[in-house]
Amino acid sequence: MRLFSPGATKAEVRSALLEWLDMLASNRFVEAVDFLSPEIPQGSGSTNEVTWTPTLLESVIANYGLEQPIEAGDWRYRVAPLTDDLLPAFEKHLDIDFDMWEAVTVDGSRLAGAIHADMPLIYGDGPGMSDCTARFMFKHHADGQMSLVLLDIHVL
């Protein structure tokens, strides 16, 4: 699990998100799940499951934010590498806020902040930025460090 110090900067978080997206673009879903705090806060969106698995993460991406394919939908989306052409659009819509929200989960974990990152996907005529957004919060650990909790991936 990728940990951040209490004084983490937006640049550090941005760099970590780029690393995570690269894992997804390379179909390294096991690593991508291991990068995160695995729990899915109840009612957060994409699924009713309680933890992310590589299969679940791949399925939610492939089905444009849904766990199951849309009926009559045979297209499967994939994360595109963030090339120099796509990076400016990614940066434009990336939102990292350390203080926006604070919540306590059923198990007593403290979550705070908000991150919205539009996903670069391969679909239609090729790779491009999508309106399918990965939403994260920071999980605070007892030692003061933080990890990323993926709330969901959905169309915003």
Secondary structure, DSSP 4 states (H G I P E B T S, - for coil): ---B-TT--HHHHHHHHHHHHHHHHTT-HHHHHHTSB-B--TT-SS-S-SB--HHHHHHHHHTTT-SSPPTT-----EEPP--TTTHHHHHHH-EEEEEEEEEE-TT--EEEEEEEEEEEEEETTEEEEEEEEEEEEEEEPTTS-EEEEEEEEEE-
